[in-house]
Amino acid sequence: MSNEKTISPKVQSALDMIENKEMTNQQYTNLYINASKYEHITDYEREVLTDKLIGILRTKFPKQSARMLGNKSTVAQELLEEVMVELKKDFDFSNNQVGSHVKVGGSMISGRDFVAWYISYKNSKGWNSSLAYRQKTPEDSPYLELHHRQVSKNTDFEPEKKEYPVQIKEQAIEDYKMYLTDIVE
């Protein structure tokens, strides 16, 4: 089988069914297992099918999908834990006014984001910088988000926000270190 990026009529039919037919958790799970194992489709078709099914399973059946697919937050937490370990080698977090650990984002708790975890530093003058791992929906690609701001009612400082694909996390980390250099006490 070739690995070109085309969808066969058989796979398109399965995608149409996934998109248009309401199914149970078990039916979606069976389709996922079958798509993962089926030998007569291309790697590209397999990826399209499984990505679609993962999105549906994570959205419609979050508890059941976590058992089968793993915790949706594991990658975010592990990545940020590694960053925090690296940062603590170069910066003294003892004067951090907020916790010096990986924290769950309010946007994930409220359901606005599928995944949202972050690390942050805030000094005694109200300067804050954070690095977050976000994923809006199960279908969206995750990204890193960097914030730098002064948390004060009387500030003229315009908050800064930058987004980075996870694939260039090194650049996001370097930019975060730059901000920390200015605010860590």
N, C-alpha and C positions, 0 to 999 in steps of 0.2 A: 504494500500500500504506500502511496506517496504521502508526503507530509505537507503538501501544499495547503494553502489557507482557503479551501473551498469546503462547502457543506454539502454532503450527499443528500438525496431526497429522503432516505431513511432517517438520517439524523435530523434533518429539517422537520420531518413529521414528529419526531420525539420532542424537539424543541417547541413546536406548535402545541403539542399536547401539554407539555409542562407549563407553557404560558397561558393556555386557555381553559384547562380543565382543573377543577378543584379536586385535590387528592388528599389522602390521609398522610400522616407522617410515615407510616409503613410503606405506602406506595412510593412516596418520594425517596425514601431510604433504599428501597429495592431498585429503583431506577438509578440512583447514585452508585450502588454496588455493581449493578450490571454495566453501567457506562464505564466504570473504573476497570472492569475485567474484560469487556468485549474486545475480541481481537480484530474484528473486521471493520474497524473505524480508524481514522488517522489520529495521531497524537493531538493535532489541532482540534479535531472534532471532539475528542475525549475531554480536552481542556474546556472547550466551550460548554459542553454538556455538564461537566462536574461543577464548573464555576457557577452556572445558572442554578443548579440544584443546591449547591452550598448556600447561595444567597437566599433561596426560598426556605430551606431548612432552618437557617440561622434566624430568619425573620419570623416565620410562622410557628416554628417549634424550637425555641431557643434552648430549653432545658434538655430535650431529647437530643438535639444536634450537638450539644456540648459533650454528651457522653460518647457520641460516635466520632465527632470531629475534633474534640478537645476544646479547651477553654478559649474563647475568642480573644481574650486579653493577654494570653501567655507571651506572644511575640512582643507586644508593646512593653509589658512589664520587664521582660528579660533584656530588651534593648536598652531601656532607660536605667535599669539596674547596672548594666555594664558601663553606661555613660557616667552614672553617679560614682561608681568605684574609681573611674579614671579621673573625674573632676576632683575628688577628695584627695588625690595625690598632689594636685597642683594648687588647691584652694582650701582655706580654713573655713569650714562651714559652722564653726562654733557660735558665731554671732548671727546666724540666720534667724530671722524673726518668724519664719514659717518652717514646717518640718523638712528635714534634710533627707527625704526618702521619696520613693515613687508613690504618687497619690492618684486616686481616681478622680476624673474630671466631672464636674457638675453636669456637663452636657451629656455624659453617658448615663449618669444617675437619672436624669430627667427624661432620657430617651431621645434627645435631639441628635446625638451622635451614637453610632453603633459601637465604636471604641474610642475612648478618650482617657489617656493617662498622661501625667506630667511630673516634672521635677522643677523646683523653683528656688530662688534665693531672694530674700527681701532684707534690706538693711534698715538701720534705725532711722534713716532719713526718708524712708518710704520708697526708695528705688527698688524696683522688682524686675527680675528677668526670669523667664520660664521657657522650658523646652517641652513640647507636648507631642505625643504620638496620637494621631487622630485618623479615624475612618468614618466617614459620614454614614454610609450604608454598607451592608454586606457585599454589594456589587461594586462599590467604589474602591479605588486603590488607596491604601493608607498613605499618609504623608506626615512629615514633621513640621511643627509650627513653633516659631520662635517669637516671643513677646519681650518687649523692653518698655518699661513705663515708670512714671513716678506716680505712686498712689497717694494723691493729695488733692484737696479741693482747690488749692491755690497754686496750681502749676500751669506754666505756659508750654511745658514739654508735650509735644505731640507723640502719643504712643506709637511704637514701631511694631509691625507684625510682618514676618516673612514666612513663606511656605517652601518646603523642600521635598522632593520625592525621597522616599526612604532609601533609594539606591544611592543617593549622594549624602548620606548621613554625616560623613566626615566634614563636609562643608558646614552643615548645620551645627555640628559640635564646635568647630573652630569659631564660628560666629557667636555662639553662646559663650564660649570662653572669653571672647573679646568683651562682651557685655559684663561678664563676671569680673574681669580685670578692673573695670571701672567702679563696680559697686560693692565688692566683697570687702568687709571691714576687718 
